[in-house]
Amino acid sequence: MNRKQLFLLLVALAFIGGACLLLLRRNEQSWSAPGGQTGKKLLQNFQVNDVAAIHLKGESELTLARKAEGWCVLEKGNYPANFSQISELLLKISDLKIVQSEPIAAAQLARMHLAEPGRGPDSGVLVEFKDAQGNVLQSLLLGKKHVQKSERPSPMRFGDEGFPDGRYVMLKTDPQDLLTVSDPLNNLDPKPAEWLDKDFFKVEKPQAIAFVSTNAANSWRLTRESESAPWVLADPKPGEVLDTNKVASLAGTLSYPSFVDVASDPAPDKTGMDKPLAVSIETFDHFTYTLDIGNKTPENDYHLKVGVAGALP
């Protein structure tokens, strides 16, 4: 190799090295620019204690509000909300970080399920965090879930769709950036029934149970002398014999009841509360629980209203 060839080779190497350095710097700039937010928190300066309301809007709408007596669901007549569920959400959102960032055009929003909420299956879910005055502190749009496909098909899984390990989101303040977070945020569903506090009444130590039907012939009353004594049918008619197998577990039936939803339209003529079946339960601790049972819903549930009174010595 002569001197001229060596010189040309050095020039070529210098050119290639300069080109690589230029591309590397451009790549670093792209990640440090507003579109490159990898590793940063999704919501900057998010103060959990400042949040007094959470608004979700998708195909349905949900508003969780913090009041003097605690968190409640506005769409369900201010019924108490599940505080642990809300607390878990706020802490998760405050620590959520971006794992990927890339620009996105308006024409691509529907493909990522980030279209305006309420406009079909390609719509996103709007999430707004508000303060006590109703001002929006932070807002974002939830899109489709990021799916991690397994390299080895599992016989326990139908198909090879994989499992969700993240979610595509977009900040309302930056609609040109498609962000990916490492949590699918499965619980962020704008269905009011999913956020209700399902803790219900609890009947302990029942002493007497009475059922009052709209047909008097079907009414009955059971009593027992102590918590360990057998149930006895009060005022049995001739030929009536108590089926002890059916009443054996009666004491524990209402120990830990729950419910499905709160009636949005509690009109008595629609729920059947104008002519309910009634159950009265008296306990050894001097409490009386009254259960009014109304009509059956299309989902085969029953409308139920509960009251309790105490006659303490």
C-alpha positions, 0 to 999 in steps of 0.5 A: 500500500502506497502513501496515497492509498493510505491517505485515502483510507484514513480520509474514508475512515474519518468520514465514516467515524464522523457520520456515526458520531453525527447519527449517535448525537442525533439519536441522543437528542431525540431521546432528550427532546420532548418526544424522548421521555423514557425513564421520566415519570408519566405525570410530573409534579403529581401531588396525591393529596391534592386530588379531590376527584377522579373523572373517567370517561369511555363508553361509560362515565365515572366520577369519584369525589372526596367529601367530608365523609369519604370518597363516593361514586357520584353516578350511584347517588354518592354511595361510598366508594372503595377507598383502598382501590382509589388509594392504590390507583393514586399511588400507582399513577404517581410512580408510573414511568414512561418506558417508550416514547415516539411521535404519533400523527392524528391519523394514527390515533384510532389504530392505537385506540386513542380516539376521542372517548365515546366514539366506538371501539377505537376510542380511548379512556379519558382520565382526569384528576381534579382538585377541590375546586374542580380544576384539572390537575392532570389528564391523560388518555388511555389507549390499547394495551401493549402485549408481550407475546410468548416465544413458546406457545403454552398449552394452557392458553388459547391462541398465541395472543400473549399477555398485556404488560403495558399500555399506550397512553397520551398526555392531553398536554402533549397530543403529538407523543405516543407514550408506553407505560409498563402497567396495563392499568386493568383496573382503570375502568369507567364502570361505576359498579366496579368502584363501589364499597362492597362491604355490606351488613353483617348479621351475627348471632341470629335468634329469630327469622321471620319471612312475610310474603305477599301471600300470607299462607307462605309466611313463616317464623323460625326461633331458637333458644340459644346459639347452639340450639336447633331452629324451631318452626313457630306456630306450625300448621297441622301436618307441617314438619320443618326440614332441618337440612334446609335451615342447618346453615341458616345462621351463617347465610348472612354473615358476609353478604355482598351486592352487585350494584346500587340501583340507579333508578330506585323508583318503588314501582320499578324495583318492586319495593312498593310490594316487597317480600320482607325478612326480619332477623332478630339477634341475641345482641338485640339488633333487628335487621329488616330486608325488603326484597323486590323484583328480579333484574334481567341479570337474575339479581334481586333488588334489596333494601336493608334497615337495622335497629337496635334495642340495647338494654 
